[in-house]
Amino acid sequence: MAEDSVHRYQATCSWSGSTAGGYEHYGRTHQGTAPPAAPELTLSSDPAFRGDPAHLNPEQLVVLAAASCQLLSFLAVAARARLDVRDYHDEATATMPEADRPVRLAEIVLRPRIQLAAGPSEDRVRHLVEVAHRECFIANSLATPVRVEPVIEFVDVG
């Protein structure tokens, strides 16, 4: 990858309906795509803002993007360091207090449970988690702090 490469991303969101009935009466469900990926997502707002809980909302997508980016960054760092990662599962969370203005995600916490083949020390793995966090494109793009609290487990692969 050249140093001066510029990566471009696009997304399309669309909604139709009517807001004539006021805030309480319009539908929040809308569609989103991110070409060239083919799948279309049906999205809504958070149920606290009259959204449909059966659909993902923008806040969840931000948390999911942060978790996915950390996962991909860690796998890349671990593979370059010749670590044998066997499983990675993250239960990521975020908080958004309405009392703080402007309302925004206050913090994203990633809690990856990482299983690796025995070999490296836990300190080495934790260091690589930190390296991956520093390299995570999404975390670097957000104003919201992203904290990573890994649980490291070594498994016998014999």
Secondary structure as UniProt FT lines:
FT   TURN            3..4
FT   STRAND          12..14
FT   TURN            20..21
FT   TURN            23..25
FT   STRAND          30..33
FT   TURN            35..36
FT   STRAND          41..43
FT   HELIX           47..49
FT   TURN            53..54
FT   HELIX           58..80
FT   TURN            81..82
FT   STRAND          85..90
FT   STRAND          93..95
FT   TURN            98..99
FT   STRAND          107..110
FT   STRAND          112..117
FT   HELIX           122..135
FT   HELIX           137..141
FT   STRAND          146..148
FT   STRAND          151..155
//
